[in-house]
Amino acid sequence: MKKFFAQAYLWILLILLYAPIAFIAIYSFTEAKAFGSWTGFSGKLYTNLLTGNITGGHGLVQAIENTLLIALISASVSMILGTVSAIGIFHLRGRKRKTLQFLNSIPMINPDVITGVSLFLLFVFLGFSQGYMTVILAHITFCTPYVVLSVLPRLGQLNPNIYEAALDLGATPSQALWKVLVPQLRPGMLTGFILAFTMSLDDFAVTFFTRGTIGLETLSTFIYADARRGGLTPELRPLMTLIFIIILVVLGLINTRQGKADQQNHINL
Amino acid sequence: MTGRENIIIDIEHVSKSFGGNQVLKDISLYIRKGEFVTLLGPSGCGKTTLLRLLAGFLQPDEGKIMMEWEGKGGKADFRDVAGIPPHLRPLNTVFQRYALFPHLDVYDNIAFGLKLKGVPKDEIETRVKKVLKLVSMSDYEDRDVDSLSGGQQQRVAIARAIINQPKVLLLDEPLAALDLKMRQDMQIELKEMHQKLGITFIYVTHDQGEALTLSDTIVVMNEGKIQQIGTPTDIYNEPVNSFVADFIGESNILNGTMIRDREVNFIGHDFPCVDEGFGENVPVDVVIRPEDVVIGVSIDGAQFTGKVKSCAFKGVHYEMYVDTDSGNELQIQDYDAYEPGTAVEMKINPDDIQVMRKERTENVLECEIIDENHIEMLGEEFECSSIPSGADGPAKAHIKFSKVDLWDHVEDGVTTGEVWFILYKGDHYHLTVKTESGEFIYVDTDDIWDKGDLVGVSIQPGDIIVEAGNGQEK
């Protein structure tokens, strides 16, 4: 009996968690404008989405493009900045290192609204005209700490002498960095990049405050505005379903690769 | 030693500190071309720091390092290498934990240096093949370095260094991570490699056996200073002080008195010896190697007697501990066994007695007089009853080795220390204790302590003799 309740609890929890996504996925296969009514099975929303043939939905395609572009640029810049910072932090000693690691964790804990408002004020103060540039700068700001966090443990696993070994064999400091350190840190950098990419992808608050008045929309701000204009654009349903599935697949791939790598390490030990 | 010709590296008065802790103190040393030089010492003696200074990973605080440099037109000259980064120095290093690049296979690891120099591909290939053969690792080119054993990784690390044809090869405890059998095999191979290549090897180790086997010259280091430089036989037969005697091989180190030239007293007896020039009635340290004591139930010309305390078989010889008639304990090695309890006679040939000047006869510490019965010393306040009236400011405190008290509970002492080094002197222990302030205090005691023990240190107020220093001399 006890076991039954434990099982039931788990299932109820899972259903509550995943039902909303399941609903969206199911209703992405019907043409009804209003969410929740079923007008028969159809893949039309998917064809609309993929061909860009969306009623009054030029904005949506634009928003998707913006989102991907911003995520790509800020994740790339964060990856470089974060890796360099991690190497710097790693080579500090004692108090300095602890302080910097603490400072690095603040942007991650800080509520997005506060990050957004403070960046907004900063940009106004500096007289930046807000738009693409400011949104990307803001995203880099809150993404970099995640890269630092995923690169630091890799550095800890490195043989401390390999950088010196490269110098000893005639590599200049920058050659040693590119030919020896970076290949070793690559997995951590990749994890950091993916984290940064997804953080940027679904950010709303910070983008909202830093995008200015030029009408720049990302997916999150577009959906927000769209929902207030009177109902969601139906094509958003297949879009969300697709994003969810892509993330699921990527996650699955990473997990199985990680599992294999762990197993291999185990054998080597 | 021959003169200063053929020198490839000259280290002049080099000092180095890390955060106020002086690791190297005024090191001067020259290294000749083609020599196998070993820097030998316990961990923390500064030997690795010295190696890193040569490689260019660290810069000296004081002093300079001169190296032979291939000038224009192949003419060699000598230059100060201060500020020259590691990648431009004409030497290569074999690191302690190999430091192979895990993302490259054996071939690419070894070819790393040549590729950076832009050596043509086919030349790289022939040279890699050649060094692989030299380190007996042919056919391993395509292997992942992680899939190799420790010994194999070490060979790859050596190959990776020597392929660049350095003038000097630095080796930082290269065999420390290998098991005993492997280590012995690699020692022979290293020696052969040194002969084949004809380049200078500078080898760092804490293993005295390794140093004696491999080296042309051994540099014994302790506490950031060079203790002795010499050939393995010199260092073994004529250690200059008790540290070297104790660190290299087994030895009996005893307190003695030089009565006059060619006569020394220790363990309660007078012995003829070959040493001269110490003066009369001067306290000295005497070193007797265990194999140099002649032992038997009844021998011609016996100098003293004793009773065997223990006897153990060590493969070729027996190792015995003998209590002498004067109550000292001697370690003796002989091919014949004498059962515990046997009364024995012993003698020592004059040639086998090594007499050394004592490095110190008492503790002399810098202190600061606070008031008429307190001084500040070792970073703490000590009570003291012998301060000359009217003295103040910096002074020197003299404390006999036997008057320093050590306590199990650190709270019982005025300050705390760590037992740094232990010397058995036949009837008592001579300890070096590193105090919290980083200074050393030397203690004679009958109690048994272990290296690394944390102890409380205190001194009776009457046992500190303060000599007012006027703050003039250092």
Interface residues (C-beta under 8 A of the other chain):
Chain A: N159 N161 I162 E164 A165 A166 L167 D168 L169 G170 A171 T172 P173 Q175 K179 V180 P183 Q184 N268
Chain B: A55 G56 F57 P85 P86 H87 N92 T93 F95 Q96 R97 Y98 A99 L100 F101 P102 H103 F112 G113 L116 K117 D146 S147 R160 A161 N164
